[in-house]
Structures are given as C-alpha cells and as structure tokens.
Amino acid sequence: MKLKALLLAGVATLAALPALARENHALLVGASTYPALDEKFWLKGPANDIDLVQTYLLTNESIPFDAEDMIVLADGIEGKKAPTLQAIRDAFKELAEKVQPGDFVYLHFSGHGSQAPAKDPDSELDGLDELFLPVDIGPWNNTVGEVENALVDDEIGELIAMLRAKGVDVWAVFDSCHSGTVTRAAPSGDGDEKMRKLEPGALGVPQAAIVDAAGASRGLESPRDRADAPVTEPEERREGEGTFVAFFAAQTNETTPEKLMPRSTKDRVQGVFTYTVFETLAERPGITYRQLGQEVLRKYSVKNLARSTPLFEGDLDGVVFGSGETADVRQWPAEKGETKLRLKAGTLHGLAKGERLAVLASPADSTEDAIGYVMVDTASTFGATAVLEDGQTLEDIPRGAFLRKIDAGVDLTLRVALPEGEGAAQKAMVAAVQAIEEEGILGERFVFVAAGEEADIRLAVIPESPRPDAIWILDGTGAVPVLDGEGAPVLNFGTLPSVSTGDKSPEELAAVMTEQFAHIGKALNVLRIGAASSGNGLNVPVELHRARFDLDAGAIVEGSRAPMDSGNVPRLIPGDTVGVRVENTTDQPLDINVLYVGADYSITFMDKGRMQPGGIYNEDLSLISDESFGRDRLVVILSPAGEQSDVEDLSFLEQDPLVRTRAVTGSAGGFKGLLDEAGFGQKTRAALPLGGKKKGPEPVILQFEIDTVPGEG
C-alpha cells in the first residue's frame, strides 16, 4: 500500500492528556529563489507568506506558539536558513526528537510545485508524483528517474508519519501547485501575479517520460471523482497516532497564484491561499477546519481570487489548532497611545480605515451598552489605530476597555472593467457606456474602470473565440475556463455570456449590457451578503447529500442517496439531485430558505420552511440538468423566528439564467425599467450587524460550492 495512504492511519490523539501538557510546534518553509532555474521562475511571495504565518502564530493569544518551538526555513527572511531539501529533512528529524504525545505541530509549505513520472506508477491515478521544490532543486536525472533534490509527496508522507507516530496532531498547509493552465482573455491588473508551479519540462523532465506516465494512468472511475490529494486520509488509523489535517491550495491538475494581497497594499505579494486562510482565521478564530475550508472557498468565489479549487483532507470537524474557544464577537483590547487608541488587529482581521468600532467597558458587555465609539484611522496587517469621536478624550476610556467591530460592511457596487484594445467592438462598448452614463439613473451601482483595474467582471474582445466581434463577459480573474483533457488547453466558451455589437446602436447595446450587469450584480450580491454574515453563534449541523433521479419513474432511485463532503467541492452530473439536511439544535424556532445560484448567474428559490426546536429539515431539492455546467452555489439561510410570525420567504430573489448570446433588443421601459425588473436597486453599501454579548443569534448564510460536469458517455 502506498506510504502516503498509510501516514494517516491511527486513532484520535491522546485526548485524556491534561491541556497544560500540550506544546505547540511549527515548521514553516518558504522557497522563493531557485539558483538552478531561470530567474523568470523565481517567486516573491513565499517569504512574505512565512513572515505572515510566523507573526500570526506568535501574536495569537488564544493559541500560543513560542519562538523557540518554531523552525523557519525561508530565503528572503534575514537570519533564517535556506529551505534546502536536507534542511527540511533535518527540521522534521529535530521536531520528531522534541515533540511529546499530545503535542500539536503546524506545517506550512510555500513555493513552487511540479510533477514527475511516479517511481511507483500503481500508487498514482495519473502516473505522476507531486513535488514540492526546495531552493536547491536540480534537473531531471535520467539515470535514477527523478528530479534532483525534489521533495516527493511520498517522502512528505513519511516525514509526517514520523511525527504522528509520536502521538502528535498535525495540520499541514501546502501553498504550491503541480500542474494546470490558466488562460486569460482580459488583463487582471495583477502585474506581480505568478503561478506557483513549474511545468515538468522546465526541470528537464523529458516529454517522452510524461507521455509514458500518462500511459500508466488508471484514470478516474467516475466523472464525479477528483484526483486524490498528494496526502490522503485512509479509512482507519493506527492506535497511538495523532490526527492529521491537510490543506492544499489547488487540485493536482490545477495551478495557484501569488499576487498582491490585499490589493490595497500595492507592494506585498502573497500566496492567495496562505493569505485567505489566515485572514479567515483572524476574522473567525475558534472555527473548525471544515468551516475554515468553506469560508476560504466562499472568499475565492466572492472576491474572484483564483480559478483553482483548494482541497481539504483529514479530520475536518476538529477545531483549528486543536484547541481554543469559538469567538462569536470580533473585539480587541484597547491600548492607549499619546493621542489615539491602538489595537492588535488590522486588515487581516477585517478592519479598514473609516470603520466605526464600539467601545465596551468589558468584553462581556452587550454592544447596546457601548460607552462610546471610535473610528479606525490607520490599519496595517496586524495593527490599527483609532481616533475618538468628538467630545471624547482618552481619559473617558476605562482601563480594560475593548473595541468591538459592530457590523460587516457589504459593498454592493458592481465594478466592470472595460475591454482592452481599440477595435470596433471596443469602441461600441465605449459609446454604450456614454449612453448609460448620460441616462444618469445608475447612481454609483455600476462603476466602469479601465482594463486591468480591480473589477468584479471583465469585458473582453477575444479574436480566437467563436464570436470575435462580440463582447465577452468574464469574471474578475479575466480567465476563460479550460475544458478538462489531455494536450493543449481547450477554451470553453460555451459557459460564457457574450453580446454582439455590430448589430446594435449605442442605446441598444447599453440596454442589453445594463440588463446583463444587473443580473450578474444581483447574483453576486447574494453571495457577498452571505460572506459578510457571521451567524453570531447560530451553530446547527447542516449536511448535503446527493441521489440519482429516475425521470421515467419520477422518483429518487432507491438506495442511491449518499452524503456529500461539505468540506470540499463535490462534482455532480446530470440526473443527480442535491439534498439538504438541517437539525435545529437550538432552543428556538428557525426558518430555512434554500437558494441555488448557478454558474450562469441564475438564482433558483428551492424551498422554505420552519423548524421547531429539535426539528429536522431533510429534503431533495435540485435536479442537475445537462443545460449548463460550471461552479454553482447552494445557499442555505437560517433565521431565528418568532413563534407566531410568518415563515421567512426569500423567493423574491429568484431570477432566470443569464442569456449567453444576445441579439438585437429594444430599450422598452428604459434603463430604469431594466434595473427594477432585475431587482437591482440603487443602494451601494449595506451593513450586517455582527451582534454581541447578551444578544440573540443573527441569521446565518451558509454557502456550499458544487461543480456540475457532463456525465459518462
């Protein structure tokens, strides 16, 4: 049996050990520069990743890590050892000699990944080993059939197994990738963006060897299946071994980027995955690994961070870092400066300049008991300052006061990047924008920006597309989806909306585009509001399941119902159904609304209902058709309800799919009519209350990603 499948064998770690006996350890590896490779392959982000992770671990008060229990291997950080293959091996050996049963180890790897023909072809579905590349990487050695000094997935498994054999719990995060293609048709504005993968050819791996490995591929058994992670969870664990959780930035057939994170920094390149994981942790400490993974996926979709799909393996229902209390309030101690208040939280924790915070005399106080308010004046990654409102002085702030975030701002503006170039289609779009702006009724809901600037959707003219004279509507990454398959990437224009230009006047094109933008904005705003909601302690179990539907019989196929892993992105094929099971474990009634947001920007209202305390909602809701494929989202909204109130009804959010190919259309009803028809109002910002102590739970909006793919045959 493959070693990486064995490494996760074992039982739960020794939970009976006293909490005080546990120590936290970390090994942080960041590889940026590769002397044996052309400088165009060097990275900027890994050193920044490791700096961010190290700072977070050393300043996180609820899960303390000591500097003497942290090994840092990173080029680009002064005083740290270079992450060579031998240094990584030595660090694991040092950890294994130091840790004791019940300890916790955090592992972080940032750098390039690649693939090479598997030494044991039977161990890999695709016939390829996944590699992490230390800085002393060498070329392909044809004599031994391996890339010199590469850290192979099997060896990573052995090194982690060495730790777990000591009864140690391990969480490993890998911010690298191995293969995949991203094809951009519109500039994203991320000039510093690089992909953290090297094609095997860049390491000198012969193409013939890759072809031979592909010939040994056993393939996936079903279209629903994804390739296994480099380190996988077996069915059983050996007695005495610690638990294991692994987060991967991308599937083994995808790539992952590093770029400016957050975008406002303008000069700090980070791994998108690393930053998003720790931003989510900083905002919501004490959550489970499964919840963390779900929120990372949601951030990817709402912010258009990357086209990759992170993968999460292991004991996902454990609390992140294995301990710590769940925090349902975002608040921090207030420290007095000379003229301002300081707090140990910043942009990573969701704070921004201009945000209003409540001042509480005690962390247990309700937000309604605030003794004052302050405004965030400056914010860096891990720190911020706040200025007092008029009439307040530092003397008014009592010792032991806390500053609490009181709402989550939701930006409802749709930013649209105009197409690059000066052809006829581009000029037609410029004229349409002028017509839209002259109408003067859009307010600030639509903002048009130049190609390459930060945007929610990007317009592009694509000469190699089936409609070279049309305007194509892309998401914020500016990338065209790529069909699965071997060889050169095949662009999948079938999933993208486009609008012809040569057959429309500026007013007609403006009307069509306005309708399209309103449609997209409504779907995106449903997801944005969900991302901003916290639930404030409303924690009930929600499970997804799938089944097969017999169209002839009009019923679920007996015995076909099976649970879906809500910690990852499942694949569904035509004829599958999506079901939801929710148990009301609270002491009050809950209303449930279920929406299905399609890759085509449709919003389907699936169902609503009320669950009394102890009640269970368990329904098959959606049948997957063969009309559209892509990344869909199932949105489950749970709201506390009054005993005699009507059931919350969100069916008004429903809308049809976005029409992919638009012909000539009139502007009957004008732009205002189109906006009203699409439910796209004039408000540009909303604030969702985060709640506080001594207050009932707020509604929670859960989002589950689902990939719909063609079936067999």
N, C-alpha and C positions, 0 to 999 in steps of 0.2 A: 504493500500500500504506500502511496506517496507520502513523503515526510511532512509536507505542508498540511496534509489532511490529518496527520497524527498529532500535530502540535497542539491542536485544540482539545485533545482528549483530556478528560479529568472531571472532577466534580466541583461543585461550588467551593470557593476558598473557605478557609477555616473561620467561619463566622463567629464561632464561640470565643475567639481571642478577644481580650479586652481592647477597647478602642485606643487606649493610650499606648498599646504595644505596637501599633502600626506606625510605620515611617513611609514617607512619600519620596520616591526617587524619580529622576528624569534623565533621559539621554536624548539630546537634541542635535540633529545632524543637518547641516545646510551646505550643499555643494553648489558653488556659483561659477568658478572659473576652472577650465579644463585645459591645461597646457598642451595636451596631445591633440586637441581639436582646434579647428579654425575659430578665431575669436567671434565670428558671427553666431556660433553656437553657445557662447558664454551667456550666463544669466546674471540679473541684478537682484532678483527678489529673494533667493534663499537666505542670504544674510539678514535681510530685514524680517523675514519670517521668524527666524530663530531669535532675533532681538525682541520681537513682539511676544513670542511664546514665553521666553525666559522672563520678561518683565511681568507678564500676566501671572505666571506661576509664583513668582517671588513677592508679588503685591496682593495676591488674592487671599484675603483674610479668612475666608471660610474653609479653604483647602490649603493649608500651609505647606510650602516647599522650602527647604533650606538650601542655600547656595552650595554648601559642602556636599549635598546629596544630589547635585546636578552636574552632569558631564555635558559639556558643549563642544562640539566639533564643527567649526564653521570657518571657512575662509571669508575674509571681509569683515570679521569682528576682531578688533585688536586684542591680542593676548590669548586667543583661542587656537587650539590645534587644528590643523587642516584635516578635513574628513577623508582621509585615505582609507583604502579597504582594510589595511592592517589596524589602523587606529579604531575603526568601527568594531572590528573583531575584538580588539583589546578592551574596548569600553564595555562590551557585553560580558566579557570574562570578569572584568572588575565588578560589574553590577552583580553577577551571579555569586561572587565570593562575598559580597557585602549584604545582600538582602536576606531577610528572615521570613518565615511563614507568616502570612497575614499582611505583609507589606504591599505597597502599590507602586507600579512603575509606569510612567508615561514615556512613550517613544514618539519622536517626531522626525520625519524624513522629508526634506525639501530639496529638489534638484531634478536633474534630467532622468528620464526613464527610457527604456528601449526594449527591444525583443531580440532573441536569437534562437536558432533551432534548439529544441529541447534535447538534453542529453538522454532523457528517458521519454521518448515520444508517447508512451502509453499513459504518462502522467498528465498530459495536456490535451485538451479537446482540440485545440488549433495547432498542435505540434510545436508550439513556441514557448520558451521560458520568458518570464518577465524579469527585467533587470532594473536595479537602481544603480546609478553611475556615480561612484566616488570621484574625487578630483584627479586621482592618478589613473584614470581609465586608460587602457591601451587599446590597440587594434585587435581585430579578429585574428586568432591564432588557428590557422587551418590544421595544424598538426594535432592539436588537442581538441579542436572543435569548440572553442569558446572565446568570448571577448575577455581580454586580459584585465584583471582586477575589477571585473563587474561583480556586483553583489546580486546573486541569483535568488529568485523567490524561494527556492528550496532551502538555501542556506539561511535566509531570513527566518524561515520557519524553524529551523534547527536552533538558531540563536534565541528565539523567543521561547521555544520549548525548554531550553536550558534554564530560563528564568522561572517559567511556570512550574517546572519540576520542584522548585523550592517552595511551592505553595504561595506564589506571588501573583496578584491580579495585575493584568497588563492591558493598557489601552495604547494602540499604535495608530498614528495618523500619517498617511503617505500622500504628500502633495507633489506627485510626479505622475507621469502617464507613459504609455508604451507605444501606442500607435493611433491612427485616426487622421482624419482630414477635415479641416475647416475651410470652406471656400467662401470668400467674401465677395459680394457684389456691390457693397456700399461701404465707404470708409467709416470705421467706428470711432475714429478720433483717438484711439489708444496707440499713440506712436511708439510707446515703450512696450507695448504688448509683445510677448513671446510665448511660444508653446513649449511646455516642459517635456518634450520628447525628442528623441533622435531617431530618424529612420535607420534601420539596420545598415543600410548602405553607407551612412556617414561614419560608421565604425568599421567599415571594411568587410562586413558580412557579405559573402557572395550571393548574388541574386539566385543562383542555382541552389544554394543551400536553403534559402527561404522557400523556393518552389518545392524542393524535396520535402521540407517540413509541412508545407500545405498539403502535400500528397498524403502525409501521415495523419492529417486531421480527421477526427471522427465526427466532427460537426455536432450540432445541437439536435436533440431528439425532437423538439417541438418549436414552432415559431414563438411560443410563449417564453422559451428559455433564453437566458442570457449566459454569456461565458462566465465561468467561475472566477471569483476573485483570486488574486495571487496567493492569498492565505484564506482558507475556508474553514467553516465550522463543521466538525464531524457530528455524528449522531450521539456519541457518548463521550464522556470524559473519564480519564483515569483518576482513581482515588488519590487525593492529596494534592492534585494540581490546582493552580489558581485559574480564575476565569480569564477570558480574553475577549477584547472588542477591537475591531479594526475598521478604520475609516479610510476609504480610498477616494482620491479626487476625481477619478473617472473610471469607466468600464475599461476592460483590457483592449477594446477596439476603438477607444476614443482618446482625445487629447485634452489637456487642460492648460489654461493660460496663467501668466503672471502679468499684472498691469498696475496702474495707479489705483491704490486702494487706501482710503476712499478717494474718489475722483478729485475732490476739492484740494487734496494735498499738493498736486501738481509736480511732486518730486520724489515720492516714496513708492517704489514699485514693490508689490507684494504678490505672493501666490493668492489667487482669488479664493481658493478653497481654505487655506490657512486663515486668512482674514475673516472670512464669513463664519467659520467655525467659532473663532474666538470672539467675534462681535456678538454672535448669538449667545454664547456663554456669558459674556459680560452683561448683556441685557437681561438674561433669564437664568441666573445661577440656580443650581439645585435640580435641574430637569434631568430626565432620563436620556440615555443615549438615543433611544428611538425618537423621543421628542426633539432632541437636538438635530438628528438627521432630517426629520420632517420640516423643521424650521429652516435648515440650510437649503433644502430643496425649494421651499417656498421663496426664500430670498433670491435664489437663482432665477425663478420664473418671474417674480415681480420686478426685479431690477435688471433683467436681461444680462446677467453676469457672465454666462458662458453657455455654450451649447453642449457641454459634457454633462453626464449624469453621474453624480457621486454614488458610491456604493458603500453600504454599511453591513458589517458582518459581526456575529458573535452574540453575546448576552446583552441585547439591546435594551432590555427592560430594567437593567440596573441603573442606579443614579450615577451621573457623570463623576469621575474620580472616585467612585465607590463610597462616598460619604458626603455630608453637607446637607443643610436644611433647604427645602424648597422656599424660594423667596417670591412672594406674590406682590411685593411692593418694591419699586425701584427708588431707593433712597440711600443717602450717604452722609456721614458726619460732616458738620460744618466746621471748618478751621478758619480762625480769624487771621487776616493779614493786616497790613497797615491801613488800607482803605477798602479792601474787598474781602469777600469770603472765598476760601479755597475748598475744593473737594477733590477727592481721589477718584475721579471718574471723568470720562471725556467722550470723544467721538465714538470710541469703541463701545461705549455704554449707551449710545443713542442720544447724547447731548449735543446741542448745536447752539451757536451764538444766537441770542434773541429769545431763547426759550425761557418760559416763566416757571419757577420752582416754588413750592410751598415750604415755609419754614415751620418745623414742628419742634415743640419743646422736648418731646420724647419720641423715639422711633415707634412706640406702640400707639401713639395718638392717631385719631381719625383725621383725614385730610380736612374735614369740615372744622377741625379745631386748630387750623393753622393760625399762628400768631403773626404772620406776615408773609410777604412774597419777595422774591429776588429774581433778577434777570441774568441769564448766562451772558458773560461779557467776552470771554475767550474760551476756546476749547482745543486741546491737543488730544493725542490718542488716549492718554491715561490721566489727564488732569484738566481742570476747568476753574475759572474764576467767575464769581457772580457779584453783581452790584446791587445795592439795596434800593428799594423803591423810595420815592420822595417821602420825606418825613421820618424815615428810619435811620438809625445810626447803629454802629457796631455794638454799642452798649445795650441796644434793645435785643440783641441775640444772646440768649442764655447759654451757659456752659452745658455741653452735651446735646445741643440742638442738632437736628437733622434737616437736610434739604431733600425734598421729595419731588420726583417727576410726576406731574399731575395729569398729563394727557399725552397721547401719542398723536403727533401731527400727521395728517394724511394729505399729500399733495395730489389733488385731483386734476392737475393740468396735464394735457397730452402734448408732449414735445415731439414735433415732427421735423426730421432732418430732410432738407430738400435734395433732389438728385444731383450728383456730381456731373459736370460737363456742360456744354453749351449747344447741344443739338436741338432739333425741332421739338422733341418731346419735353426736354428740359425747359425750353422757352415757353412751351404751352403751359407747363406747371407754374412757372413764374407769373404768367398772365392770370392763371386761375387764383393764385394766392392774392394778387392785387384785387381781383373781383371779390374774394372773400373778405379782405380787409376793408374794402370800400363799403360793403354792406353794413359793417360796424356793429353787428349784433353778437359777435362771438365773445366779446369781452376778452378775458385772459385764459379761457379754457383751452384754446389751441394756441400753441406757440410754435412758429416756424423758425428753424435755425439752419445755419449753413451745413453742408455736407461735412461729416466728421465731428460735429459738435455733439455733446451729450444729448441723447434723444430716446424716446420710448419706441418709436418706429422710424424706419429709414426708407426713403423712397429711392428707387434706383432704375436706371435705364440699362438693360443688360443685352448687349448685341448678340450674345450666343444663345439667348432664350428663344422659345417658340414665338414670342411677340416682341421683337426688337424695337418696335416703335411705341411700346406701352410703358406706363409707369408701374413698376412692381413694388408691392408693399411688403417690407421685411421687418423683422423685429429689431430691437435695439442693438443686437450684435452685428447686424448688417450681413449676416451669413445666409447663404442658400442651403437648405437641407440637402444631405447627400444620401442617396439610396445605399442600403447595405449590398455588399457584393465584393467580388474579387477584382483586382486590376485597378485601372484609373477610376477616380470617383465619378459617379453619375449624378448630375444635379437633378434634384427632384422639384421641378417647377409645378408639378401637379398639386402641391399642397399650398401654393402661394396665390394670393389675390393679385390681380393686375387690372389696370384701367387703360383703355385705348385713348389716344389723344388726337389723332388726325381727323377723327370724325366728330369732334366736339368744339363748340365755341368756348371761349374762356368761362362764360357764365354756366354753360352746361357741364364743363369739367369741374368747375367749382362746386356745383350742386352735388355731383357724384362723389367727389372727394370728401366733401363735408359729411355726407351720409356715411361713407366708409369710416372716417375718423371718429364720428360719434359712436358708431357701432363698436369699434375697437376700444375706444375710451371707456365705454360702459363695462365691457368685459374685464378690462384691466383694473378698473376701479373696484370691482367686486373683490378681486384678488388683493388689491392694495389695502382695502379696509380689513380684510382678514389678517394680513401680515401685521397690521398695527394693533390688533386686538390682543389682549393678554389672557382673558378669561378670569383673572383675579381669583384663582383658587378653585374655579369650577373644573374639577378633575374627575371625569367619568370615563369608563372604558368604552372605546369605540373600535370596532373591528370591521374589516372588509372581507367579503367572500365573493367568489365567482361560481358560476354554474353554466351548464350548456342548456340552450333553449331549443326545443323541437318546434319548428314553425308549423309543421303539419299537424301536430297534436295540440299546439298552442299551450305548451306547458314545459316546466323545467324537467330535464331528463333525470330520472330517478338515480340517485347515487352520484350525481355529477357535482354537487355542491362541495367546494373546498375553500379553506381560508386563504387569504392573500397576505403577503408580508407587507404590512403597512409601514415598515421601516425602510423599504426600498421602493423603486418604481416598477410595478408589475407590468407585464405585457399581456394584452388581451387581443383576441382575434374575433372576426365576425362570427356571430352565433353565441358568444359568451355574454353572460349577464353580470352586472355589478350589483352587489348587495351590501347593506349596512346593518350592523347590529350595535345597538347602544343600550346600556343598562344604566338606569337612573339610580345611582348610589347615594344621591343627596337626600336631604330631608324635606325637599320642596318640589313642586311640580316643575317640569322642564318642557318647553316647546322645542320641537325639532323641525328644521327646514333643510331640505337637501336640494342643491343645485348642481348641474353638470355643465361646466364651462369647457366647450370644445376647442380644439386646435384651430377651428375655423371661426372662432370668436362667438359661437352660439352660446346662449345661456338657456338651459332647459330646466324648468322647475319640475323636480321629480316627485316630491311628496312633502307633506307636513303632518304634524301630529302632536299629541300631548302625552307625556309620560308622568304618571304619578310616582311618588317615592317608591322605589323597588320595582317599578315597571320596566319592561323591556320592549324596545323597538327593534324588529328584525324583519327586513323586507328585501326582496329582489327588486331593483329599481330600474336599471337601464340595460337595454339590449344593444350590443355593439353591432353596427351595420358595416357594410363594405363601401359606404359612400365617402368616407373621409378617414384618413389616418394621420396620426401625429400625437403630440403631447396634450392630453386632456387633463382636466382637474375636476375632482369630485369635492364639493364644498359642503361641509356639514356645519350648520349653525344651530347652536344650543342656547336657549334663552330662559332664564328663570321666569316663571309665570305666576300670576295671581290666581287664586282658587276660582273665582267667578269670571275671569277675563276670557275674551275670545282667544282662540289659538292664533299665534303669530302667523301671518300669511305673507310670504315674500314672493308670491307668484308674479307680482308686477315687474320683477326683474327679468322675466323671460324675454328672449329675443331670438330671431331666426339666425341661421349661419350667415356669415359674410359672403356675399356673392363673389366668386373668384374672378369672373370675366364680365366686365360691364360694357354694355353697348350704349348707344345714344339715349339719353334720358332728358326729359324736360325738367324745369325747376318749379313745377306747380307747387304752390304753397310757400315758395321761397326758402331761404336757408333756415329761418326760424321754425318753419313747419317741419323741416327735416330734423332739426335738433330735438324738438318736442316729441316727434314721432319715435326717435331713438332713445328718449329718456335721458338725454344728455343736457343737464341743466347748466346754470351759469356759475355755480359756486366753485371756487378754485381751491379751497382748503377745508378740511374738516378736522375736528379734534375728538378722539375717542378717549373717554375717561379711563384711567388705569386703576381707579379705585384706591382704597386704603384700608387701614386697620378699622375694625368695628363697623364694617360695611358689607352688605350682601354681595354675592358674586355678580360680575358683569357677564354679558353674553360672551361666548367663545366661538370663534370661527376656525374650524379645522379644515385643512386643505390636503388632499391626497393626490399625488401625481399618478397618471396612468398613461402608458404608451399603447396606442391601438395600432396593430400591424396586420398586414394581409395574412390570411390563413394558409394552410397547406394546399398545394395544388392550384 
